[in-house]
Amino acid sequence: QVQLVESGGGLVQAGGSLRLSCAASGSFFRINDMGWYRQAPGNQRELVASTTNDGGTTYADSVKGRFTISRDNAKNTVYLQMNSLKPEDTAVYYCNAKAKRRIYIDWTIYWGQGTQVTVSS
């Protein structure tokens, strides 16, 4: 089982910054993609940013130029640096990871419990 634990959420004023981190632990063969999703009340969960195991990145159009995703494979940790935050960024942010516990097992998506990010205007 892979456990994902997020940290770094909180309250911030518009224009401010936060850095989220997500550390993966447990028994696994390999973690491939890792990413961040968010879900605001009444909305569906949406992709914010993702990164491949070699550092490739993908961003939602709404956060391009403001957010940066990165990872430290040695620590099995993914980060999300959020700058120029806007009230519409307010949501619960969830870390996810695609991982295999064994080489012959299908890829499984794991989710963290989420961390609240609130941006005030």
Phi and psi in degrees as a GROMACS rama.xvg file:
@    title "Ramachandran Plot"
@    xaxis  label "Phi"
@    yaxis  label "Psi"
@TYPE xy
-108.466  129.424  VAL-2
-109.116  136.12  GLN-3
-118.394  126.52  LEU-4
-122.768  117.704  VAL-5
-92.2384  153.982  GLU-6
-153.374  164.029  SER-7
105.609  -6.22589  GLY-8
-71.0056  167.554  GLY-9
164.759  -162.449  GLY-10
-102.146  137.051  LEU-11
-151.225  148.9  VAL-12
-80.173  155.169  GLN-13
-53.6592  136.049  ALA-14
92.3966  -10.6472  GLY-15
-83.3002  -174.301  GLY-16
-133.935  151.783  SER-17
-143.092  152.876  LEU-18
-124.243  120.444  ARG-19
-94.4543  147.177  LEU-20
-132.299  153.505  SER-21
-143.293  119.139  CYS-22
-108.425  129.664  ALA-23
-96.3374  137.318  ALA-24
-141.614  169.254  SER-25
111.557  -168.179  GLY-26
-98.0996  123.399  SER-27
-157.686  153.584  PHE-28
-80.4225  -45.9248  PHE-29
-158.683  142.7  ARG-30
-107.608  128.746  ILE-31
-100.367  -104.707  ASN-32
-70.9639  145.534  ASP-33
-132.384  151.798  MET-34
-161.772  177.623  GLY-35
-125.363  132.077  TRP-36
-119.475  164.469  TYR-37
-142.738  155.121  ARG-38
-143.144  116.507  GLN-39
-90.6909  156.175  ALA-40
-54.0861  129.575  PRO-41
81.7795  -4.42003  GLY-42
-109.757  162.285  ASN-43
-79.4312  156.111  GLN-44
-68.2992  134.626  ARG-45
-128.455  150.052  GLU-46
-71.6838  132.605  LEU-47
-99.933  -53.0312  VAL-48
-160.773  152.018  ALA-49
-142.812  159.7  SER-50
-142.27  140.725  THR-51
-84.9874  172.801  THR-52
-69.8852  -15.726  ASN-53
-101.612  9.48607  ASP-54
98.9095  -1.39294  GLY-55
-64.7313  147.33  GLY-56
-131.049  152.663  THR-57
-136.766  139.258  THR-58
-130.372  146.569  TYR-59
-66.0942  145.897  ALA-60
-57.2182  -32.9026  ASP-61
-69.0169  -16.2025  SER-62
-118.819  -2.31264  VAL-63
-58.6327  134.812  LYS-64
86.4171  -12.2746  GLY-65
-115.187  -36.5984  ARG-66
-108.19  148.539  PHE-67
-134.452  125.338  THR-68
-101.226  142.335  ILE-69
-149.573  167.583  SER-70
-146.697  153.751  ARG-71
-122.731  99.6465  ASP-72
-64.7567  -31.6919  ASN-73
-63.0989  -30.4757  ALA-74
-101.372  0.00964698  LYS-75
51.0135  46.6878  ASN-76
-129.376  140.033  THR-77
-120.33  144.924  VAL-78
-123.012  154.74  TYR-79
-134.408  106.5  LEU-80
-86.657  120.862  GLN-81
-115.626  114.346  MET-82
-115.171  163.347  ASN-83
49.4056  48.6275  SER-84
-65.3988  144.798  LEU-85
-119.521  155.247  LYS-86
-54.5484  -33.81  PRO-87
-70.1457  -7.49303  GLU-88
-80.3096  -8.45997  ASP-89
-60.6684  125.301  THR-90
-178.219  171.064  ALA-91
-87.6133  126.613  VAL-92
-101.541  128.936  TYR-93
-116.114  132.343  TYR-94
-84.6348  142.784  CYS-95
-137.957  160.864  ASN-96
-149.662  140.987  ALA-97
-97.8021  121.441  LYS-98
-142.948  157.603  ALA-99
-119.92  129.508  LYS-100
-76.9987  -31.1941  ARG-101
-139.21  156.952  ARG-102
-62.5296  -29.6717  ILE-103
-92.7197  1.5206  TYR-104
-91.3662  145.03  ILE-105
-62.7195  153.432  ASP-106
-60.2146  137.392  TRP-107
-125.496  139.46  THR-108
-93.6776  127.109  ILE-109
-112.828  148.094  TYR-110
-125.945  142.777  TRP-111
-80.2798  176.041  GLY-112
-79.237  -16.7603  GLN-113
98.8185  150.885  GLY-114
-135.052  134.772  THR-115
-79.5232  130.653  GLN-116
-118.645  122.04  VAL-117
-123.296  123.939  THR-118
-114.098  118.902  VAL-119
-94.6616  151.885  SER-120
